[in-house]
């Protein structure tokens, strides 16, 4: 790699349209926040001729000019697509956020891509690299996605490229460290006043050529003898690593026998191994020098993408069924096949409305045609199942804030589609006469609650529409209308996710909302048997009210709800009013009798009562039933019940102790641990829900970003008396 001299195919001013899948490369950039993914995308775009010498698009913006929130927060919060043309190829660069709260955008990028570039900053500590990218690396490995590693920020004083490549080999090449090796080594310039020598070029380990970028344009030179000696060991190791992955089983014997393997054979075998996902080269890259057009390593990286990364034809598409679940034959990346595309991102544009970024897996998508939109499987997150026909608008190719028209989008390519009013992220687009549904990709469960309420009366009318648009854009967001607490709750992935959700509601949809404390669904129950008498007698001239009832209350086992038993004899309470007493009891139980929480797990027995032939009524006996229950509650201890969750925490083995200690400090009971693969443990515990409201944030801190957890409601249990007393005081 790095031995071919390519000529940039300029993309400025026109949309890139691929005419065959083999000319498309879909690449997702993955890395820790601050690793330099967006800067790398801009450097690649500039080298490919899509940006001018100042690194700007024609309208003066940059490829990252998309979301105002990103400008204010100085970090990416959403997936963005930057298509560039290079040497006859269309390269779709998918820039993903590095912060853990936006992993849903990352998963969408992985779904749309055929290969991944893991961006590692030389300025960051190894722990940051490990915590943020190792799990994603393992996800890619599980599906066989080809991967390469790009080292950025080589201009920092503490950079040691050799040390960092060893760290990458240990983190990403656990099974085979020799499958993670550099293709180039940086060439340093003269030392500055701080004693640091900046990287000015690269030396190709296979070609043994020096690629000088000191002027902002690559120049190729032969190495001197000192440089040859410097790279000899790294070159030998790289050649052995490539030969070990070669399909030619005789190559290793020939090499060990002293035969010199020609560079073309090595490059061909390298590209095949990269495309298969069995070899992961390490490269270095940096933006162009002032006034230059080619950044350090960007040409080599473009050559790797076009020569080593697979085309969409080599990526097996997801399985498809009919919308009602009937299996269908596997689809292929064929522009002439049945139309199957997927919405990988949904955004709201203030001028054109909803815009959907789609990956076409089969067939060809054309503007102004009627398609079928299927969306299933996320009803629990506020996304209703739907099967509708819609007429799409124009197809465009995004570049910063620009949208460049496309004539069509073939299988393997990506495009933005306007006017899909019902389509949401994760939906399938297919032909209206042959509707299909793609197998969904996995989404992280949002576990951090954010309770919101409209700021004013005018906002109440817009709130539901704004929330609907939010969940349509973001499948990692779950909308809950809690019937017990009467709160509107948005379940998010973290605090940064919460901030973006609130800012989008206020800025994009004009809905002013207030965040309010999240309430846990508490319950009340009787601590023992009791009795109560409800007397509702009023005479005010004319028709009065008269109802008396006597009840006995006894506690029941957890989960029993409320039982009502009629044991009235002799007609003391007329038969037509017994349901009224029950209605009054149940209504009071729903309102609570001590702290305002629903009363559960009791049996209420109606024993006796009195009625009046004229003044008794349904309303009077409802009131009497409620009064009787309240009197019975006043004569006995009423316990508060709190929900307990079954929590499963998946962490690396080294964090099991801190996690178990943290759970115990939350009044949790660890019920067991299980081995969950090499170096990982699943900790199972039962924890009161009131103690894990912020666990999504705290676990990230305890486990250095490597832990994951899920939770499920188990039951309600009595709350400790000292905590229950605080709740009563607050109520």
C-alpha positions in Angstrom: 0.0 0.0 0.0 1.2 3.5 -0.6 3.0 2.5 -3.8 0.4 3.8 -6.3 0.2 7.5 -7.3 -3.5 8.3 -7.4 -5.1 11.4 -8.8 -7.8 13.0 -6.7 -11.3 13.0 -8.3 -12.8 16.4 -7.3 -16.3 16.2 -5.8 -17.0 19.9 -5.2 -20.2 21.3 -6.6 -21.8 18.1 -7.7 -23.2 15.0 -6.2 -21.3 11.7 -6.5 -23.4 9.0 -8.0 -22.1 5.5 -8.1 -23.0 3.4 -11.2 -22.0 0.0 -9.8 -21.6 -1.5 -6.3 -18.0 -2.4 -6.9 -17.2 1.4 -7.1 -18.6 2.1 -3.6 -16.8 1.9 -0.2 -18.8 2.5 2.9 -16.5 3.2 5.9 -17.5 4.1 9.5 -15.0 6.0 11.7 -15.0 4.8 15.3 -13.1 6.2 18.2 -13.1 7.9 21.6 -14.4 11.4 21.8 -11.5 13.8 21.0 -9.6 11.2 18.9 -9.9 13.4 15.8 -12.5 11.5 13.7 -14.1 14.6 12.2 -10.7 16.3 11.5 -9.6 13.1 9.8 -12.8 13.1 7.6 -12.1 16.7 6.6 -8.4 15.9 5.8 -9.5 13.0 3.6 -12.1 15.2 1.9 -9.5 17.8 1.2 -7.0 15.3 -0.2 -9.8 13.9 -2.4 -10.5 17.4 -3.8 -13.8 17.9 -2.1 -12.6 20.9 -0.1 -10.5 23.9 -1.1 -7.1 24.7 0.2 -8.6 26.3 3.3 -10.4 23.2 4.1 -13.8 24.7 3.3 -16.8 23.7 1.2 -18.0 26.2 -1.5 -20.4 27.9 0.8 -17.7 28.5 3.3 -18.7 25.8 5.7 -16.9 22.5 6.6 -18.0 18.9 6.3 -19.0 19.0 10.0 -21.4 21.9 9.6 -24.6 20.2 10.4 -25.9 20.6 13.9 -25.8 23.8 16.0 -25.6 21.7 19.1 -22.3 20.2 17.9 -20.9 23.7 17.4 -22.0 24.8 20.9 -20.8 21.6 22.7 -17.6 21.2 20.5 -18.2 17.5 20.0 -20.1 15.3 17.6 -23.5 14.1 18.8 -24.9 12.4 15.7 -23.9 10.3 12.7 -23.0 12.3 9.6 -22.2 11.2 6.1 -19.4 12.7 3.9 -19.1 11.2 0.4 -15.9 11.8 -1.5 -14.6 10.7 -4.8 -11.2 9.1 -5.3 -9.6 7.3 -8.2 -13.0 6.3 -9.7 -14.5 5.2 -6.3 -17.2 6.8 -4.2 -16.2 6.6 -0.6 -19.0 7.2 1.9 -17.3 8.3 5.2 -19.6 7.9 8.2 -18.4 10.1 11.0 -19.8 8.9 14.4 -19.8 10.5 17.9 -17.2 9.2 20.3 -19.1 9.8 23.5 -20.8 6.8 25.0 -24.1 8.6 25.3 -24.5 8.5 21.5 -23.7 4.9 20.9 -27.0 4.6 19.0 -25.5 6.8 16.3 -22.4 4.6 16.3 -24.5 1.5 15.9 -26.4 3.1 13.0 -23.0 3.9 11.4 -21.9 0.3 11.8 -25.1 -0.9 10.2 -24.6 1.3 7.1 -20.9 0.5 6.7 -18.9 -2.4 5.2 -15.6 -1.6 7.0 -14.4 0.4 10.0 -11.6 2.8 10.7 -10.7 2.9 14.4 -9.3 6.3 15.1 -6.8 6.4 18.1 -5.3 9.6 19.3 -1.6 9.5 20.2 -2.4 12.3 22.8 -4.8 10.1 24.8 -4.0 7.6 27.5 -4.1 3.9 26.7 -6.9 3.5 29.2 -9.1 5.8 27.2 -8.5 3.8 24.1 -9.3 0.5 25.8 -12.4 1.7 27.5 -14.1 3.3 24.6 -13.2 1.2 21.6 -12.4 -2.4 22.7 -16.1 -3.4 23.0 -16.9 -1.9 19.6 -13.9 -3.8 18.2 -15.3 -7.0 19.5 -18.7 -6.2 18.0 -17.1 -5.8 14.6 -15.1 -8.9 15.0 -18.3 -10.9 15.8 -19.8 -10.0 12.4 -16.4 -10.2 10.6 -16.3 -6.5 9.7 -12.9 -5.5 8.2 -11.1 -3.0 10.4 -8.0 -0.8 10.3 -6.5 1.6 12.9 -5.5 5.2 12.2 -3.3 7.0 14.7 -3.9 10.8 14.9 -2.3 13.7 16.8 1.2 12.7 15.9 2.3 16.3 16.5 1.9 16.1 20.3 5.2 16.2 22.2 4.6 12.9 24.0 3.9 10.8 20.9 5.5 7.5 20.6 4.1 5.8 17.5 5.9 2.5 18.1 4.6 2.3 21.7 1.1 3.1 20.6 1.0 0.4 17.9 2.1 -2.1 20.6 -0.8 -0.9 22.8 -3.2 -1.4 19.8 -1.8 -4.8 19.2 -2.4 -5.8 22.8 -5.9 -4.3 22.9 -7.2 -5.3 19.5 -5.1 -8.3 18.6 -5.5 -10.4 21.8 -5.9 -13.6 19.9 -3.2 -12.7 17.3 -1.0 -9.6 18.0 0.8 -10.2 14.7 -2.5 -9.4 12.9 -2.3 -5.7 14.1 0.8 -4.2 12.6 1.8 -0.8 11.1 2.2 -0.4 7.3 4.2 2.8 7.7 6.4 4.5 10.3 6.5 8.2 10.8 9.5 10.2 9.7 10.4 13.0 12.1 11.6 16.5 11.1 14.0 18.7 13.0 13.6 19.2 16.7 11.9 22.4 17.8 12.7 24.5 20.8 10.6 22.2 23.0 12.7 19.2 21.9 9.9 17.7 19.9 10.4 16.6 16.3 7.1 16.8 14.3 6.2 14.1 11.9 6.8 15.3 8.3 6.4 12.1 6.4 6.0 8.3 6.3 8.2 5.4 5.3 6.5 2.5 3.6 7.5 -0.7 5.1 6.7 -2.8 2.0 7.9 -0.4 -0.6 10.8 1.0 1.4 10.1 4.4 0.1 9.9 7.7 1.9 6.6 9.8 1.5 7.4 13.4 2.4 4.4 15.6 3.3 6.4 18.5 4.7 5.1 20.8 1.9 1.5 19.7 2.1 1.8 17.7 -1.1 3.2 14.1 -1.0 6.7 13.6 -2.6 8.3 10.2 -2.9 12.0 9.7 -2.1 14.3 6.7 -1.6 15.4 6.0 2.0 19.0 6.4 3.1 21.0 3.6 4.6 20.2 4.7 8.1 16.5 4.7 7.5 16.7 1.2 5.9 18.3 -0.2 9.0 15.7 1.5 11.1 12.8 -0.1 9.3 14.3 -3.6 8.8 12.9 -5.2 11.9 9.4 -3.7 11.5 9.4 -4.7 7.8 10.3 -8.3 8.5 7.6 -8.6 11.1 5.0 -7.0 8.7 5.9 -9.4 5.9 5.6 -12.4 8.3 2.2 -11.1 9.5 0.9 -10.8 5.9 2.3 -14.2 4.8 0.6 -15.8 7.8 -2.7 -14.6 6.5 -2.0 -15.5 2.9 -4.2 -18.0 1.1 -1.0 -19.4 -0.6 0.1 -22.0 2.0 3.5 -22.3 0.3 4.4 -18.7 0.7 5.6 -19.0 4.3 7.9 -21.9 3.5 9.4 -20.0 0.6 9.9 -16.9 2.7 11.6 -18.9 5.6 13.7 -20.7 3.0 15.2 -17.3 2.0 13.2 -16.5 -1.1 12.5 -12.8 -1.5 8.7 -12.2 -1.9 7.9 -9.5 -4.4 6.0 -6.4 -3.2 3.1 -6.9 -5.5 2.3 -10.4 -4.1 2.6 -9.0 -0.6 0.3 -6.0 -1.4 -2.3 -8.4 -3.0 -2.3 -10.7 0.0 -2.5 -7.8 2.4 -5.5 -6.4 0.6 -7.3 -9.8 0.6 -6.5 -10.3 4.4 -7.8 -6.8 5.2 -11.0 -7.4 3.2 -11.6 -10.7 5.0 -11.2 -9.0 8.3 -8.2 -11.2 9.4 -5.5 -8.5 9.2 -5.8 -5.0 10.7 -3.2 -2.5 9.5 -2.1 0.5 11.6 -1.7 3.8 9.7 -1.0 7.4 10.7 -2.8 10.5 9.5 -2.8 14.3 10.0 -4.3 17.4 8.3 -2.4 19.1 5.5 0.3 21.7 6.4 -0.7 25.3 5.9 -1.3 26.0 2.2 -1.1 22.3 1.4 -3.8 20.0 0.0 -2.7 16.6 1.1 -2.5 15.7 4.8 0.1 13.3 6.2 -1.0 9.7 5.5 -4.3 10.7 3.8 -3.2 9.3 0.4 -2.1 6.1 1.9 -5.4 5.8 3.8 -7.5 6.4 0.7 -5.4 3.8 -1.1 -6.2 1.3 1.7 -9.9 2.1 1.6 -10.2 1.6 -2.1 -7.8 -1.3 -2.4 -8.1 -3.2 0.8 -11.7 -2.5 2.1 -14.5 -4.6 0.6 -17.2 -3.4 -1.7 -20.9 -3.8 -0.7 -20.9 -6.9 -2.8 -18.7 -8.6 -0.3 -20.9 -7.7 2.7 -23.8 -10.1 3.5 -27.0 -8.1 3.9 -29.3 -8.5 6.9 -32.1 -11.1 6.7 -35.5 -10.0 5.4 -39.1 -11.2 5.9 -42.5 -10.1 4.9 -44.0 -7.5 7.3 -46.0 -10.3 8.9 -42.9 -12.3 9.6 -42.9 -14.8 6.8 -39.3 -15.7 5.7 -38.0 -14.5 2.3 -35.0 -15.6 0.3 -31.8 -13.7 1.2 -31.3 -10.5 -0.8 -28.1 -9.6 -2.7 -26.4 -6.3 -3.5 -27.9 -6.2 -7.0 -29.1 -2.9 -8.5 -31.6 -4.8 -10.5 -33.0 -6.8 -7.5 -36.0 -6.1 -5.4 -35.9 -2.7 -3.6 -34.7 -3.1 0.0 -33.3 -0.1 1.9 -33.1 0.9 5.5 -33.4 4.2 7.3 -30.2 4.5 9.4 -30.8 8.1 10.5 -33.7 10.5 10.7 -33.2 14.3 11.0 -35.5 17.3 10.9 -34.5 20.1 8.5 -36.1 23.5 9.2 -36.6 24.1 5.5 -37.4 20.7 3.9 -38.9 18.8 6.9 -37.9 15.3 7.8 -34.8 13.9 6.0 -34.0 10.2 6.1 -30.4 8.9 5.5 -30.9 5.4 3.9 -28.6 2.6 3.0 -29.8 0.7 -0.1 -29.1 -3.0 0.3 -30.8 -4.2 -2.9 -32.4 -2.7 -6.0 -32.3 1.0 -7.0 -34.0 3.9 -5.2 -35.3 6.7 -7.4 -36.8 10.1 -6.7 -40.6 10.7 -6.6 -41.5 7.0 -6.5 -44.0 5.4 -4.1 -42.5 3.0 -1.7 -43.6 0.9 1.3 -42.3 1.8 4.7 -42.3 -0.9 7.4 -41.4 -0.3 11.0 -41.6 -3.0 13.7 -40.1 -4.0 17.0 -39.7 -0.8 19.0 -43.2 -0.2 20.2 -41.9 -0.3 23.8 -39.9 2.8 23.1 -42.7 4.9 21.7 -42.3 3.8 18.0 -45.6 2.4 16.8 -45.5 -0.5 14.4 -46.6 0.7 10.9 -46.9 -0.5 7.3 -47.6 2.4 5.0 -47.1 3.5 1.4 -45.4 6.8 0.9 -44.2 8.9 -2.0 -40.6 10.0 -1.5 -39.2 13.3 -2.5 -35.8 14.0 -4.0 -32.6 12.1 -3.4 -29.6 14.1 -2.3 -26.0 13.5 -1.2 -25.1 15.5 1.9 -22.0 17.6 2.3 -22.0 19.7 5.4 -25.0 21.9 5.1 -25.3 21.3 1.4 -27.7 18.8 -0.2 -26.7 17.9 -3.7 -29.3 16.2 -5.9 -28.8 12.6 -7.0 -30.5 10.9 -10.0 -30.7 7.6 -8.2 -29.1 5.5 -5.5 -28.1 1.9 -6.3 -27.6 -1.1 -4.1 -24.6 -0.6 -1.8 -24.8 3.2 -1.8 -26.3 5.8 0.7 -28.5 8.8 0.1 -30.7 11.3 1.9 -34.5 11.0 1.1 -36.9 13.9 1.6 -40.6 13.8 2.5 -40.8 10.4 4.2 -43.3 11.6 6.7 -43.8 8.3 8.5 -40.4 6.7 8.3 -38.3 6.5 11.4 -34.8 5.3 12.1 -34.6 1.5 11.7 -37.5 1.3 9.2 -37.4 -0.7 6.0 -38.1 0.9 2.6 -39.2 -1.6 -0.1 -41.3 -1.8 -3.2 -45.0 -1.1 -2.6 -46.1 -4.2 -4.4 -43.5 -6.4 -2.6 -43.2 -5.1 1.0 -40.3 -6.4 3.1 -38.9 -6.0 6.5 -35.2 -6.1 7.5 -34.0 -7.7 10.6 -33.3 -4.8 13.1 -29.9 -4.0 14.5 -29.3 -4.1 18.2 -29.9 -0.9 20.1 -28.7 -0.2 23.7 -31.4 0.1 26.3 -31.8 3.6 27.6 -31.6 3.4 31.4 -31.3 7.0 32.7 -34.7 8.6 33.3 -35.5 12.3 32.5 -38.9 13.5 33.7 -40.2 16.6 31.9 -43.2 18.8 31.9 -44.3 21.7 29.7 -43.1 25.0 30.9 -46.4 26.8 30.1 -49.9 26.3 28.7 -48.7 27.0 25.1 -46.0 24.4 25.4 -48.5 21.7 26.5 -50.1 21.7 23.0 -46.7 21.3 21.3 -45.1 18.8 23.7 -46.7 15.6 22.3 -45.7 16.5 18.7 -42.2 17.4 19.7 -41.8 14.2 21.7 -43.1 12.2 18.7 -40.5 13.8 16.4 -37.7 13.1 18.9 -38.3 9.4 19.2 -38.7 9.2 15.4 -35.2 10.5 15.1 -33.6 8.6 18.0 -34.4 4.9 18.5 -32.2 4.9 21.7 -34.7 7.2 23.3 -37.7 5.6 25.1 -40.8 7.6 25.8 -42.9 6.6 28.8 -46.2 8.0 30.1 -46.1 6.7 33.7 -49.6 6.0 34.8 -48.6 5.7 38.5 -46.6 8.9 38.9 -48.4 10.7 36.0 -45.0 11.8 34.7 -43.7 12.1 31.1 -40.4 10.3 31.2 -37.7 10.2 28.5 -35.3 7.3 29.1 -31.8 8.3 27.9 -28.3 6.8 27.7 -26.6 9.4 29.8 -26.4 13.0 30.9 -25.0 14.3 27.6 -27.9 12.5 25.8 -30.3 14.2 28.2 -28.8 17.6 27.4 -29.2 17.1 23.7 -32.8 15.9 24.0 -33.7 19.0 26.0 -31.9 21.3 23.6 -33.6 19.8 20.6 -37.0 20.1 22.2 -36.4 23.7 23.0 -34.4 24.8 19.9 -35.6 22.6 17.1 -39.2 22.2 18.0 -39.9 25.3 20.0 -41.1 23.4 23.1 -40.0 24.9 26.4 -39.9 22.1 29.0 -38.7 21.8 32.6 -36.8 18.8 33.9 -38.4 17.7 37.2 -37.3 15.0 39.7 -38.0 11.5 38.6 -40.5 9.7 40.8 -40.3 6.0 41.6 -43.6 4.1 41.7 -44.1 3.4 45.4 -47.0 1.5 47.0 -48.6 1.3 50.4 -50.0 -1.7 52.2 -51.4 -2.5 55.7 -48.9 -3.8 58.3 -51.7 -5.8 60.1 -55.4 -6.4 60.4 -57.7 -3.4 61.1 -61.3 -2.3 61.0 -62.9 1.0 60.0 -66.3 2.6 60.0 -67.4 5.0 57.3 -70.2 7.4 58.2 -71.5 9.9 55.6 -74.7 11.5 56.9 -75.7 15.0 55.8 -79.0 16.8 56.1 -79.2 20.2 54.5 -82.9 20.7 53.8 -84.4 18.8 50.9 -82.7 15.6 49.7 -79.9 14.5 52.1 -77.1 11.9 52.1 -77.0 8.9 54.3 -74.6 5.9 54.2 -72.8 3.9 56.9 -70.5 0.9 56.3 -68.2 -1.1 58.5 -65.2 -2.9 57.0 -62.4 -5.2 58.1 -59.0 -5.0 56.4 -56.3 -7.6 56.4 -53.0 -7.8 54.5 -52.4 -10.3 51.7 -49.2 -11.7 50.1 -47.3 -9.5 47.7 -48.8 -9.3 44.3 -52.4 -10.0 45.4 -53.8 -6.6 44.6 -57.0 -5.7 46.3 -59.8 -8.1 47.1 -63.3 -7.0 48.1 -65.5 -9.5 50.0 -69.2 -8.9 50.8 -70.3 -10.5 54.1 -73.3 -8.3 54.8 -76.3 -10.2 56.3 -79.9 -9.1 56.7 -79.8 -6.4 54.1 -78.1 -3.9 56.3 -76.6 -2.5 53.1 -79.0 -2.8 50.2 -77.6 -5.0 47.4 -77.6 -2.1 44.9 -75.2 -0.1 47.1 -72.6 -2.9 47.8 -70.8 -2.1 44.4 -70.8 1.5 45.4 -68.9 0.7 48.7 -66.4 -1.3 46.6 -66.0 1.5 44.2 -65.3 4.0 47.0 -62.8 1.6 48.6 -60.9 1.1 45.4 -60.9 4.8 44.6 -59.4 5.6 48.0 -56.9 2.8 47.6 -55.7 4.3 44.3 -55.2 7.6 46.0 -53.4 6.1 49.0 -54.0 6.4 52.7 -50.7 7.5 54.2 -48.3 9.2 51.7 -50.4 9.4 48.5 -49.3 6.2 46.9 -51.6 3.4 45.7 -52.6 0.9 48.3 -52.2 -2.8 47.4 -52.2 -6.3 48.7 -55.2 -6.1 51.1 -58.5 -7.9 51.5 -61.4 -5.6 52.4 -64.5 -7.3 53.9 -67.8 -5.4 54.1 -69.4 -6.6 57.4 -72.3 -4.3 58.2 -73.8 -0.9 57.5 -77.0 1.2 57.5 -79.1 2.9 54.8 -81.9 5.3 54.5 -84.9 4.7 52.3 -84.8 8.2 50.9 -81.3 9.7 51.4 -79.0 6.8 50.6 -77.4 6.9 47.2 -74.5 5.5 45.1 -72.4 8.6 45.8 -73.1 8.5 49.5 -71.9 4.8 49.8 -68.9 5.5 47.7 -67.9 8.3 50.1 -68.6 6.0 53.1 -66.4 3.2 51.7 -63.6 5.6 51.2 -64.0 7.0 54.8 -64.0 3.5 56.2 -60.8 2.6 54.5 -59.1 5.8 55.8 -60.3 5.1 59.3 -58.9 1.5 59.2 -55.6 2.9 58.0 -55.4 5.3 60.9 -55.6 2.3 63.3 -52.6 0.3 62.0 -49.1 0.8 60.6 -49.1 1.4 56.9 -45.9 0.2 55.2 -44.4 1.9 52.1 -43.4 -0.5 49.4 -40.6 0.3 46.9 -40.0 -1.4 43.6 -37.0 -3.7 43.4 -35.2 -4.4 40.1 -33.3 -7.4 39.0 -30.0 -5.9 37.7 -27.4 -7.7 35.6 -24.1 -6.0 35.2 -21.5 -7.1 32.6 -18.0 -5.9 33.4 -14.4 -7.0 32.8 -13.1 -9.2 35.6 -10.9 -6.5 37.1 -14.0 -4.4 38.0 -16.1 -7.1 39.6 -15.0 -6.1 43.2 -15.8 -2.4 42.8 -19.1 -3.1 41.1 -20.2 -5.5 43.9 -19.2 -3.1 46.5 -21.0 -0.3 44.8 -24.2 -2.4 44.5 -24.0 -3.3 48.2 -23.8 0.4 49.0 -27.1 0.9 47.2 -28.9 -1.6 49.5 -28.5 -4.2 46.8 -28.3 -8.0 47.3 -25.8 -9.7 45.0 -27.4 -13.1 44.1 -24.7 -14.5 41.9 -22.0 -14.1 39.3 -21.4 -15.9 36.0 -18.5 -16.1 33.6 -19.6 -14.3 30.4 -16.8 -15.0 28.0 -13.0 -14.4 28.3 -12.2 -11.8 30.9 -15.8 -10.7 31.6 -18.2 -11.4 34.4 -22.0 -11.0 34.8 -23.0 -9.8 38.2 -26.6 -10.5 39.2 -28.2 -8.5 41.9 -31.5 -7.2 43.3 -31.5 -3.5 44.0 -34.2 -1.0 45.0 -35.1 1.1 42.0 -34.8 4.3 44.0 -31.1 3.6 44.4 -30.3 3.1 40.7 -31.9 6.2 39.1 -28.4 7.4 38.1 -26.7 4.0 37.8 -26.2 4.4 34.0 -23.8 7.3 34.9 -22.2 5.8 38.1 -21.5 2.4 36.5 -19.6 4.2 33.7 -17.4 5.8 36.4 -16.9 2.7 38.5 -16.0 0.5 35.5 -14.0 3.2 33.5 -16.6 3.1 30.7 -16.4 -0.7 30.2 -19.5 -1.8 32.1 -23.0 -2.5 30.8 -26.2 -3.3 32.7 -29.8 -4.1 32.2 -32.7 -4.0 34.7 -36.1 -5.6 35.0 -38.9 -5.1 37.6 -38.9 -7.9 40.1 -41.4 -6.9 42.9 -42.3 -4.4 45.5 -40.8 -4.8 49.0 -41.2 -2.8 52.3 -39.0 0.2 52.5 -36.8 0.6 55.5 -38.7 2.6 58.2 -36.2 5.5 58.3 -36.4 6.0 54.6 -40.2 5.6 54.6 -40.5 8.3 57.2 -38.6 10.7 55.0 -40.9 10.0 52.1 -44.0 10.6 54.2 -42.5 13.9 55.4 -41.9 15.0 51.8 -45.4 13.9 50.8 
